[in-house]
Amino acid sequence: MKISDRIEKALVEVLQRAKLDPAPPKLAAALNYSVFPGGARVRPQLALSVSIACGDDNPKLSNASAIAIELIHCASLIHDDLPCFDDAYLRRGKPSVHKAFDEPIAVLSGDALIMMAFEILGMSSADTPSRLPTLIAALGRSGGMPFGICSGQGWESEPEINLSAYHQLKTGSLFVAATQMGAIAAGEDPDQWIELGARIGEAFQVADDVRDALEVAEQIGKPTGQDIAKNRPNAVAELGIGGATEKLQDILSGAISSIPSCPGEADLCEIVKNQASLLTPVNFKKQSI
């Protein structure tokens, strides 16, 4: 089964559980709305790709680890779009959750998805229970304080923002969790996978900054120009379009070089190269990647 099919099948199964009685219908509908149809599913695909490269000896746990990352990501998008943060009207090409439903449902949807992420890990770890504590720790670290999404979001409320820390925490932390959790699910050492996750996360943020500057909302499925409007840190504002794109190329080259030796190293290298091509804005692609 293709990686994308494994992810979608696992997501459908876990979201079906959220509809069981006595689930409130509106909240259940909002959960489904927030997860389907998904975006590129970059984070879960990265996690599952690492598991496969490491041998994938427990596919059920590998799947759970991948979708736990996606559930946390979807939750962060819901919360990020709320009026108290970005007040964004569009996400993945359709109205954001608080626009399609309401603010209380949006808050609850994000909270519920976070809980579901940890629940699915627990439900899928019976065959290799020794891996569960490390998986939970990696996922919790990626979402909380001081090394996760919450910390990254918190930088937006500071009078002066550390751009590197902001990018590493708000965006990079989930990519690091993806590579680490993919390795843990397959019974491998997660530490050697940190650099790959960190580099891809940094590249993703820089690419997002470039797309925000170059493209329109309909093309990327969310409002553009938000960083400038809200005076947020942005690689384009700091380096210019050309400089930010050159930095993106360098980061992606480093990501490919950082892939640890493993049974599926060659296949994983190709996957990262393909993701690099997708990340690079079309007007600035270079043949070197």
PyMOL commands that set and color helices and strands:
alter all, ss='L'
color gray80, all
select helices_A, chain A and resi 3-17+25-35+42-53+59-81+97-100+103-123+129-143+149-157+163-185+191-214+217-220+226-229+235-257+265-279+282-284
alter helices_A, ss='H'
color red, helices_A
select strands_A, chain A and resi 90-91+94-95
alter strands_A, ss='S'
color yellow, strands_A
deselect
rebuild
show_as cartoon
